[in-house]
Amino acid sequence: MKLIHVEASTYCNARCPLCPRSLYGYKVEGVYPEVHLQAEVLIERLKQFPDRHLVYFNGNLGDPMMNPNILELALATGCSTSITTNGSIGSKNTWQQLAKNNIEVRFSIDGLEDTNHLYRQDVEWNKIMDRVKWFIDAGGNAVWKWIAFKHNVHQKSETERLAMELGFTRFEATDHGRNYGPALDRTGNLTHWILPADGSMKPGTYDVPGGVQRYKETHQNFQVEDKVYDIDCEHERDESVYIDARGRIAPCCYQGFDLPGVPFIKLGDFSKLKETWSTKKCNMVCAMSCGV
């Protein structure tokens, strides 16, 4: 496998409304596990993939920089390495060492000081800027990863200019691939809506108690259509695998979700998933994530 996607930690300091680790930013206790990946576990797992070209630490449920041993993890990959983070966590020394060891960092910053927190809830702008400067001043290769929403799309040009002024190597506008919806505060109150940049969706109402109940019960609240799906499989296309924070290996991050109602599918069971693609009973996660 050429690409190895690693979940360094399922802890996170943010409450992004569209992240499955919370209900639109409201943390429902006891739903998901919180664990840090151990370096010795990662080293053992990587031995299975000697032809790897890139290891990228990108959270399925958490932020890689939450792992207190992220530097040790990054230095253990033996190949090109990238970290994706909200950018507000980690010591100055850690950031400087990541830079000096040629670890690429992709900063997920979706706006400016007055808008970034609307999606990256609880992430403090000044802490991001401190770490950006620590990393870039030490020679780090920094990428600004930006998602367009209705509340920040008017700032795209200004944000890109700031990125270049700060010394980012590039600015990437990306499609996050998630739904839109309400944003809840820490107590479960609806505070605002996360809406598409094209204005195709309007604010509405949301049943918080009902959402909490559904969230506790299952995340498989979708059904496949009665058809044969055309699957553009990320695992096969990119020659990639996913390693979760417990060290388990799945064919992709979609099949490696450690949440109620979503069974973890091991890499060795990939052939069984593939067998369903030619039928009208396609694996639901494959259909939802990579099906047409």
C-alpha positions in Angstrom: 0.0 0.0 0.0 1.3 3.4 -1.0 -0.8 5.7 1.3 -1.4 5.1 5.0 -4.1 7.1 6.7 -3.5 7.2 10.5 -5.8 8.3 13.3 -3.3 9.5 15.9 -6.0 10.4 18.5 -9.7 10.4 19.0 -9.4 13.3 21.4 -10.2 16.8 20.1 -10.3 20.3 21.5 -12.9 21.5 18.9 -16.6 21.0 18.4 -17.0 21.2 14.7 -20.8 20.9 14.0 -20.4 18.6 11.0 -17.9 16.2 12.7 -19.5 12.8 13.7 -17.7 12.9 17.1 -20.5 15.2 18.4 -24.1 16.0 17.6 -23.7 19.2 15.6 -21.1 20.4 18.2 -22.9 19.1 21.3 -21.0 16.3 23.0 -23.1 13.3 23.9 -21.3 11.5 26.7 -20.4 7.9 26.3 -20.9 7.6 22.6 -17.3 7.4 21.2 -14.1 6.1 22.7 -11.2 8.5 23.4 -7.7 7.0 22.9 -4.3 8.0 21.8 -2.3 5.8 19.3 0.9 4.5 20.8 4.1 4.8 18.8 5.2 1.2 19.3 1.8 0.1 17.9 2.1 2.3 14.9 5.7 1.0 14.2 4.5 -2.6 14.3 1.5 -1.9 11.9 3.7 0.0 9.4 5.9 -3.1 9.1 3.1 -4.6 7.1 3.4 -1.9 4.4 7.1 -1.6 3.4 6.3 0.1 0.1 4.5 3.1 1.7 5.1 6.5 0.1 3.1 8.7 2.4 1.7 8.5 6.0 -0.8 11.1 6.7 -2.3 11.8 10.2 -5.8 13.1 9.7 -8.6 12.7 12.2 -11.6 10.5 11.7 -12.8 11.5 15.1 -10.0 13.6 16.7 -7.1 15.9 16.0 -3.6 14.4 15.6 -2.0 17.1 17.6 -4.0 16.1 20.7 -1.7 13.0 21.0 1.1 14.1 23.4 3.5 11.8 21.4 2.6 13.1 17.9 6.2 14.0 17.2 7.4 10.5 18.0 4.6 9.1 15.7 5.5 11.4 12.9 9.2 10.6 13.1 8.5 6.8 13.1 6.9 6.7 9.6 10.0 6.2 7.5 8.6 8.1 4.6 6.9 11.4 3.6 4.6 12.5 6.4 1.7 15.0 6.7 -0.4 16.1 9.6 -3.8 17.8 9.3 -4.9 19.8 12.3 -7.0 22.8 13.4 -3.7 24.3 14.4 -4.4 25.4 17.9 -2.7 22.6 19.9 0.8 21.7 20.7 4.0 23.1 22.4 6.4 25.4 20.6 9.1 22.8 20.7 6.8 20.2 19.1 6.0 22.6 16.3 9.6 23.6 15.7 10.7 19.9 15.6 8.0 19.0 13.1 9.3 21.8 10.9 12.9 20.8 11.2 12.1 17.2 10.4 10.2 18.1 7.2 6.8 17.1 8.3 4.1 18.8 6.2 1.3 20.4 8.2 -2.1 21.1 6.8 -3.9 23.7 8.9 -7.7 23.5 8.7 -8.6 27.1 9.0 -12.0 28.0 7.6 -12.2 31.7 7.8 -10.6 34.7 9.5 -10.6 35.7 13.1 -14.3 36.7 13.0 -15.5 33.6 11.2 -13.3 30.6 11.7 -14.8 29.8 15.1 -18.3 29.5 13.6 -17.4 26.1 12.3 -14.2 25.3 14.3 -16.0 25.9 17.5 -13.8 26.4 20.6 -10.7 26.9 18.5 -9.0 30.2 19.5 -7.6 32.3 16.7 -4.6 33.6 18.6 -3.5 30.1 19.4 -3.6 29.1 15.7 -1.6 32.1 14.7 1.0 31.4 17.4 1.5 27.9 16.1 1.5 28.9 12.5 4.4 31.3 13.2 6.3 28.8 15.3 6.1 26.3 12.5 6.8 28.5 9.5 9.5 30.5 11.3 11.3 27.1 11.9 11.2 26.4 8.2 8.0 24.3 8.1 6.0 23.4 5.0 2.5 24.8 5.9 -0.7 24.3 3.8 -3.8 26.4 4.5 -6.8 24.1 4.0 -10.0 26.1 3.7 -13.7 25.0 3.4 -16.2 27.4 1.9 -19.4 28.0 3.8 -22.0 30.8 3.5 -20.5 32.6 6.5 -16.9 32.7 5.1 -17.1 32.5 1.3 -16.9 36.3 1.0 -13.5 36.2 2.7 -11.8 33.8 0.4 -9.5 36.3 -1.4 -8.6 38.0 1.9 -7.9 34.7 3.6 -5.7 33.5 0.7 -3.7 36.8 0.9 -3.2 36.3 4.6 -1.9 32.8 4.0 0.7 34.0 1.5 1.7 36.8 3.8 2.3 34.4 6.7 4.5 32.2 4.6 2.2 29.2 3.8 3.4 27.3 0.8 -0.1 27.0 -0.7 -3.8 27.7 -0.1 -6.3 24.9 -0.8 -10.0 25.4 -1.1 -11.5 22.0 -0.6 -14.9 20.3 -0.6 -15.4 18.8 2.9 -17.9 16.2 1.6 -20.2 16.5 4.6 -23.8 17.7 5.1 -24.8 21.1 6.4 -27.0 21.7 9.4 -27.4 23.3 12.8 -24.6 24.3 15.2 -25.2 23.6 18.9 -23.4 25.0 21.9 -22.0 23.0 24.8 -25.4 22.8 26.5 -27.2 21.6 23.4 -28.8 24.9 22.4 -29.0 25.9 18.7 -26.9 29.0 18.1 -26.5 29.2 14.3 -26.5 27.2 11.1 -23.7 25.9 8.9 -24.9 26.5 5.4 -23.5 26.0 1.9 -21.7 28.8 0.2 -24.1 28.8 -2.8 -27.1 29.7 -0.7 -29.0 26.5 -1.6 -30.0 25.8 2.0 -31.8 28.0 4.6 -31.8 27.9 8.4 -34.5 25.7 9.9 -35.6 24.0 13.1 -33.9 21.1 14.8 -35.3 18.6 17.4 -32.3 18.4 19.7 -33.7 15.7 22.1 -34.7 13.6 19.2 -31.3 14.0 17.6 -29.6 13.0 20.8 -31.6 9.8 21.0 -30.9 8.9 17.4 -27.2 9.7 17.9 -27.0 7.3 20.9 -28.8 4.5 19.1 -27.0 4.4 15.7 -25.2 6.2 13.0 -26.5 3.9 10.3 -29.6 5.9 9.7 -29.5 5.5 5.9 -30.6 2.8 3.5 -29.1 1.7 0.2 -31.3 2.1 -2.9 -32.6 -0.9 -4.8 -29.9 -0.7 -7.4 -26.3 -1.8 -8.2 -23.9 1.0 -7.3 -20.9 2.1 -9.2 -18.2 2.1 -6.5 -15.2 4.4 -6.8 -13.2 2.7 -4.1 -10.7 4.9 -2.4 -8.8 1.9 -1.0 -8.3 0.4 -4.5 -7.8 3.7 -6.4 -5.2 5.2 -4.1 -3.7 2.0 -2.8 -4.4 3.1 0.7 -5.3 1.7 4.1 -6.5 3.2 7.4 -5.0 2.6 10.9 -7.2 3.7 13.8 -6.1 5.0 17.2 -6.3 1.5 18.6 -3.9 0.2 15.9 -6.6 -1.7 14.0 -6.3 -1.8 10.2 -9.2 -1.1 7.9 -9.4 -0.7 4.1 -10.4 2.9 4.6 -11.5 5.4 7.2 -15.1 5.0 6.3 -15.0 1.3 7.3 -12.8 2.1 10.3 -15.3 4.2 12.2 -15.3 3.3 15.9 -18.9 4.4 16.7 -22.2 2.7 17.7 -24.0 1.1 14.8 -20.9 1.2 12.5 -18.9 -2.0 12.7 -15.2 -1.8 12.2 -14.3 -3.7 9.0 -10.8 -5.2 9.0 -8.6 -5.1 6.0 -8.8 -8.8 5.6 -12.5 -8.6 5.1 -12.3 -6.2 2.2 -13.0 -9.0 -0.4 -16.4 -9.6 1.3 -17.3 -5.9 1.0 -16.4 -6.0 -2.7 -18.6 -9.0 -3.4 -21.6 -6.8 -2.4 -20.9 -4.2 -5.0 -22.3 -6.2 -7.9 -25.5 -6.8 -6.1 -28.5 -4.7 -5.0 -27.4 -5.2 -1.4 -24.3 -3.2 -1.5 -22.5 -2.6 1.8 -24.1 0.5 3.2 -20.9 2.4 4.1 -19.4 1.7 0.6 -22.6 2.9 -1.1 -22.9 6.0 1.1 -19.2 7.0 0.9 -18.0 5.9 -2.5 -21.1 4.9 -4.5 -22.8 6.6 -7.5 
